[in-house]
Amino acid sequence: MNPFDIQKIRADFPILDREVYGNKLVYLDNAATAQKPQVVIDAIVDYYTWNNSNIHRGVHYLSQIATSAYEDARETIRAYINAKEKYEVIFTKGTTDAINLLAYSFGEKYIHAGDEIIVSALEHHSNLVPWQILCQRKQAKLKIVPVNDKGEFIFEEFEKLLSSKTKLVAVAHISNALGSINPIKKIIKKAHERNIPVMIDGAQGIVHSAVDVQELDCDFYAFSGHKLYAPMGVGVLYGKEQYLEEMPPYQMGGEMVDQVSYQHTTYNRLPFKFEAGTPNVEAVLGLNAAINYIKGIGIEQIYRHENELLKYATNKLKKIEGIRIIGEADQKAGVVSFLIGEIHPYDAGTIIDHFGIAIRTGHHCAQPIIDHFKIPGTIRASFAMYNNFDEIDLLINAVKQVKKMFE
C-alpha cells in the first residue's frame, strides 16, 4: 500500500490552485460534488480528441474502440463493487436517475395497492420523493423509520415497521445532510429474513467506504460519478440479476430494443434493456479513470484521512461558544453540519464564501430531517481526500469572524 501523500494528491487536482476573492480556494462542499483529478479530465479530453464515436453496433474503427473502452469501464465498476455479473451494472445519469429507474420499473412489477415501502427520516429527497410518488400512483403506503436526537437510524423502530405488506426497504448508506452511517448490513439481514428486497442509496457511501455488494447482499445499490471524483451526468444502478430480468424497462428508444415492428417490440438483454439512447460515453470513461485513481490511493486510507479531518473539525467547532453541531451519530463519515448561534445559515455561508471557503448551507435536499431538528437549515462542511488540516483552521477562523460580526 502506498503512503498517503496529501501534497501529491492535492497536486493532482488543478482547481485547488485557483483563488477566490483573493484567497486560495478552500473547497469543503464535497458532499454536493467533488473536484476532478487531472487523470479524469485527461480521459475526457482524450476521448473527444481521438476516439469520439457513438458506441455499440458500429462496425468502424472508432466505434469499436469507444465501445471497448465503455464496456471495460463497466467491468472496472463491477470489480470495484464486486457485483457478480457485469450486466448487473446499469449506467444511469446519476443516483437520482438510478432511483427513479428503480421506482418506476420495480414499482410496475412488484408494487400493488396496499403494499408498503420503508424509507428512513434521513433520506435525501432523491430517495424519498420517487417512492412517495410511486405509493401515490399505486395506492401503496410509505413508512418512515424515525431517527434519534443524535441523527441515528432507530433500528428497533425499523423492526416494528416490517410486515407482510412490506415490499421494499430503501435507505441511504450515509446521510448527506448529517454524515450518519446507517447500519445497512444489519438492515439488509433483517429485511431478508422476511424476503424483502433492499435498495441502498450509496451516493455518499461509495465515496467514503469500500462497497462489496455481494458481501452486503443488497438487492440494489445506486451511486453517482460526480461525488466520486468523476464527471457529472453519470451514475450506476447495481441490481441483482433476478430482479433486473423481471423488471420492465424504464425508458424506450434505441439500444434497449431487440426486435421492433409496427405491431410489437421485444427488449434487449441486460444491461442494455435499461440503457436507452446515446449514453454519456465520456463521463463513463471519466468514471473509469476516477475509480482507478481511487484504487491507486486506497479507499481505506482515504477514509482514515477524512475521519481525522472530521474529528479535528468537530473538536475545533465545539470549542467555539454558541456552536451547535447537528447530527452527532456515533458512526459518521466526512460531514459536519452546524449552526452559529442564532445566525441564519445563509447569512453565515455568504460571509464564509468571501474568505474563499466553499461550504453549503440550507436543507441539503433533505428537508424532513432538517424539520426534525426544528431548524431553518445548517452550515455543512464536507471533506474529501485532498482536504487538509490547514483548510479546517481557515474555516474555523472564518466561523469566528462571522460570530464576531454578528455580535
Secondary structure as GFF3:
##gff-version 3
##sequence-region A 1 407
A	DSSP	alpha_helix	6	11	.	.	.	ID=ss1
A	DSSP	three_ten_helix	14	17	.	.	.	ID=ss2
A	DSSP	beta_strand	19	20	.	.	.	ID=ss3
A	DSSP	beta_strand	23	24	.	.	.	ID=ss4
A	DSSP	beta_strand	26	27	.	.	.	ID=ss5
A	DSSP	alpha_helix	38	46	.	.	.	ID=ss6
A	DSSP	pi_helix	47	51	.	.	.	ID=ss7
A	DSSP	alpha_helix	61	81	.	.	.	ID=ss8
A	DSSP	three_ten_helix	86	88	.	.	.	ID=ss9
A	DSSP	beta_strand	89	92	.	.	.	ID=ss10
A	DSSP	alpha_helix	95	110	.	.	.	ID=ss11
A	DSSP	beta_strand	116	120	.	.	.	ID=ss12
A	DSSP	three_ten_helix	125	127	.	.	.	ID=ss13
A	DSSP	alpha_helix	129	138	.	.	.	ID=ss14
A	DSSP	beta_strand	141	145	.	.	.	ID=ss15
A	DSSP	alpha_helix	155	161	.	.	.	ID=ss16
A	DSSP	beta_strand	166	172	.	.	.	ID=ss17
A	DSSP	alpha_helix	184	192	.	.	.	ID=ss18
A	DSSP	beta_strand	198	201	.	.	.	ID=ss19
A	DSSP	alpha_helix	205	208	.	.	.	ID=ss20
A	DSSP	alpha_helix	213	216	.	.	.	ID=ss21
A	DSSP	beta_strand	220	224	.	.	.	ID=ss22
A	DSSP	three_ten_helix	226	228	.	.	.	ID=ss23
A	DSSP	beta_strand	235	239	.	.	.	ID=ss24
A	DSSP	alpha_helix	241	246	.	.	.	ID=ss25
A	DSSP	beta_strand	257	260	.	.	.	ID=ss26
A	DSSP	beta_strand	265	267	.	.	.	ID=ss27
A	DSSP	three_ten_helix	272	274	.	.	.	ID=ss28
A	DSSP	alpha_helix	281	297	.	.	.	ID=ss29
A	DSSP	alpha_helix	299	318	.	.	.	ID=ss30
A	DSSP	beta_strand	323	326	.	.	.	ID=ss31
A	DSSP	beta_strand	335	340	.	.	.	ID=ss32
A	DSSP	alpha_helix	345	353	.	.	.	ID=ss33
A	DSSP	beta_strand	357	358	.	.	.	ID=ss34
A	DSSP	beta_strand	360	362	.	.	.	ID=ss35
A	DSSP	alpha_helix	367	372	.	.	.	ID=ss36
A	DSSP	beta_strand	378	382	.	.	.	ID=ss37
A	DSSP	alpha_helix	389	406	.	.	.	ID=ss38
###
